[in-house]
Amino acid sequence: MNTLSLQVSWAIAIGFLFSPLSIQAEPATKPANTLAQQAKEVATLLIGKMDTSAQAIANSKAPNVQMTTCRIGLFTNAEPQSIFLYQEQAMSTSLDKPYRQRFLQISPSPLSQSVRSRSFKPTDPTRWSGFCNVTPSLERTVNLSDLGTPICNVFLKQVGTGYLGNTPPDGCPANIRGAIRITNHIELSLAGMNTWDRGFDAQGKQVWGAKTESYQFRRKEVRDKF
């Protein structure tokens, strides 16, 4: 995984941040969604465009990053309950040069009673740059082999109207900028997404990633609604 290359720790307070109130509790009488329904909701919340422009405005040291996510199809899909996405991140001033690209498999995880987001590192990232711009969306179809190598899982649990997700307790193996292990905590809601990407070296020292503040992506555009 080409892990998020943002090495600035942000200690700012801006409006429109995630808070305990941003993921609202559902009425107690409402039946719980099935895991398959939750997987569709997670995919829907991820799809579209988000950026960190609000943080960049509030803090001149915070970069303005855009995250673009779209649904894709597989020519052969042996897992009908899975939803496949393509996601890329780029500086807002260089949208044609993404620095992070990955495929995501969103699926129910009965064992953990959550939704699993499995990320894949494409074998040829440059081939997929701007893939979400391909229209019509039915043409965004790939082979199973195009997904590349599975590298990390995040398990998301429904909390009211949003989802909270984490990597496994020990994180995921990595070899990125001095880190041999990465962890992430995700807060996903209608407003956007907060991520706590962190990389750790062999001694367990954090060498990059979020420190006092998360990376705060706010929704700009919704695409490919289910």
C-alpha positions in Angstrom: 0.0 0.0 0.0 1.3 3.4 -0.9 0.6 4.8 2.6 -0.6 8.4 3.0 2.4 10.6 2.6 1.4 13.4 4.9 4.0 14.0 7.6 2.7 17.1 9.2 1.2 16.9 12.7 -1.7 19.3 12.9 -2.8 20.9 16.2 -5.7 23.0 15.0 -9.3 23.5 15.9 -11.7 24.1 13.0 -15.4 23.8 12.7 -17.0 20.9 10.9 -14.7 18.3 12.6 -15.8 14.9 13.6 -17.0 14.7 17.2 -19.1 12.3 19.2 -22.2 14.1 17.9 -21.3 13.8 14.2 -22.1 10.1 14.2 -25.6 10.2 15.6 -27.3 7.4 17.5 -30.2 5.6 15.8 -33.6 5.2 17.5 -33.6 2.2 19.7 -36.6 0.8 17.8 -34.9 0.7 14.5 -33.8 -2.8 13.5 -30.1 -3.3 12.9 -29.0 -3.5 9.3 -27.6 -6.8 8.0 -23.8 -6.9 7.4 -24.5 -7.0 3.7 -26.5 -3.7 4.0 -23.7 -2.2 6.1 -21.2 -3.1 3.4 -23.2 -1.2 0.9 -23.5 1.8 3.3 -19.7 1.8 3.8 -19.1 1.7 0.1 -21.6 4.5 -0.5 -19.9 6.7 2.2 -16.5 6.1 0.6 -17.6 6.8 -3.0 -17.1 10.3 -4.3 -14.6 13.1 -3.7 -13.3 14.4 -0.4 -10.5 16.8 0.4 -8.7 18.5 3.3 -9.2 22.0 2.0 -10.8 23.1 5.3 -7.7 22.1 7.2 -5.5 23.7 4.6 -7.4 27.0 5.0 -7.2 26.9 8.8 -3.5 25.9 8.9 -1.1 27.0 6.1 1.2 24.1 6.9 -1.5 21.5 6.3 -1.5 20.2 2.7 -4.7 20.2 0.6 -5.3 16.6 -0.5 -8.1 15.2 -2.6 -9.3 11.6 -2.2 -11.3 10.2 -5.1 -13.1 6.9 -4.9 -15.4 5.1 -7.4 -17.0 1.7 -7.8 -15.5 -0.8 -10.2 -16.5 -4.1 -11.6 -14.7 -7.4 -12.0 -14.9 -9.5 -15.2 -15.1 -12.5 -12.9 -16.3 -12.0 -9.4 -16.4 -15.1 -7.2 -17.5 -13.1 -4.2 -20.9 -11.6 -5.1 -21.3 -10.0 -1.6 -18.1 -8.0 -2.2 -18.1 -4.4 -3.5 -14.9 -3.3 -5.3 -13.7 0.2 -5.4 -10.7 2.2 -6.8 -9.3 5.0 -4.7 -6.6 7.5 -5.3 -5.2 10.5 -3.4 -3.4 13.5 -4.9 -2.4 17.0 -4.0 -5.2 19.3 -5.1 -2.7 21.2 -7.2 -1.6 18.0 -9.0 -4.7 15.8 -9.4 -3.2 14.1 -12.4 -0.3 12.8 -10.3 -1.8 10.6 -7.5 0.7 9.6 -4.8 -1.5 6.9 -3.4 -3.5 4.4 -5.4 -5.3 1.2 -4.2 -8.2 -1.1 -4.9 -10.6 -1.8 -2.1 -12.8 -4.9 -1.4 -15.7 -4.0 0.8 -17.5 -7.1 2.2 -19.4 -8.4 5.2 -17.2 -10.0 7.9 -19.5 -12.4 9.9 -16.6 -13.6 12.1 -15.9 -10.0 13.4 -19.5 -8.8 13.0 -18.2 -5.9 11.0 -17.5 -4.7 7.5 -14.1 -5.5 6.1 -12.2 -3.1 3.9 -9.3 -5.0 2.3 -6.8 -2.9 0.3 -4.8 -4.1 -2.6 -1.6 -2.5 -4.1 -2.0 -2.4 -7.9 0.8 -4.1 -9.8 1.0 -1.1 -12.2 -0.3 2.0 -10.5 0.3 4.4 -13.4 -2.1 2.4 -15.5 -5.0 3.4 -13.2 -4.3 7.1 -12.7 -7.6 8.9 -13.2 -9.6 5.7 -13.5 -12.6 7.2 -11.8 -12.9 9.7 -14.7 -13.7 6.8 -17.1 -17.3 7.1 -18.3 -19.7 5.4 -18.5 -19.1 3.8 -15.1 -19.8 0.3 -16.6 -16.5 0.6 -18.4 -14.6 0.7 -15.1 -14.1 -3.0 -15.1 -10.9 -4.9 -14.3 -9.5 -8.4 -14.1 -9.0 -10.1 -10.7 -5.3 -10.1 -11.4 -5.3 -6.3 -11.8 -6.1 -5.8 -8.1 -2.6 -6.7 -7.2 -1.4 -7.8 -3.7 -3.7 -7.7 -0.7 -1.9 -5.7 2.0 -4.1 -4.6 4.8 -7.6 -5.0 6.4 -9.6 -2.4 8.2 -12.7 -3.6 10.1 -15.5 -1.1 10.4 -18.4 -1.3 12.9 -21.6 0.6 12.6 -22.0 3.3 15.2 -25.3 5.2 14.7 -25.3 6.8 11.3 -21.6 6.3 10.7 -18.8 3.7 11.0 -15.6 3.4 13.1 -12.8 1.2 11.8 -9.4 -0.1 12.8 -6.6 -2.2 11.4 -5.8 -5.4 13.4 -4.2 -4.6 16.9 -0.7 -5.4 15.5 -1.3 -3.3 12.4 -0.3 -4.3 8.9 3.2 -5.2 7.7 4.8 -2.5 5.6 8.1 -1.3 4.1 7.4 2.4 3.6 9.7 5.3 4.6 11.3 3.5 7.5 8.1 1.9 8.7 7.7 -1.8 9.0 4.2 -1.6 10.5 1.2 0.6 9.9 -1.9 1.2 11.8 -5.0 3.2 11.0 -8.2 4.3 12.8 -11.1 5.6 10.6 -14.2 7.6 11.4 -16.6 7.5 8.4 -19.8 9.5 8.2 -22.0 11.5 5.8 -19.7 14.5 6.3 -16.6 12.7 5.2 -13.8 10.8 6.8 -11.1 11.2 9.5 -8.1 8.9 9.2 -5.2 8.3 11.7 -2.6 6.7 9.4 0.6 5.9 11.3 3.9 4.2 10.5 6.2 2.5 13.1 9.8 1.3 12.8 11.3 -1.9 14.1 11.7 -0.4 17.6 8.0 0.6 17.7 8.7 4.3 17.2 6.2 6.3 15.1 8.2 7.6 12.1 5.3 9.2 10.2 1.6 9.9 10.2 -1.0 11.5 12.3 -0.1 12.6 15.8 -2.3 15.1 17.7 -4.9 15.4 14.9 -6.4 13.2 12.3 -6.3 13.8 8.5 -9.7 15.4 8.0 -11.3 14.7 4.6 -14.6 16.4 3.9 -17.1 15.4 1.2 -17.2 17.5 -2.0 -18.9 15.3 -4.5 -20.9 12.1 -4.4 -20.8 9.6 -7.3 -22.2 6.2 -8.2 -24.9 5.9 -5.6 -26.3 2.4 -5.1 
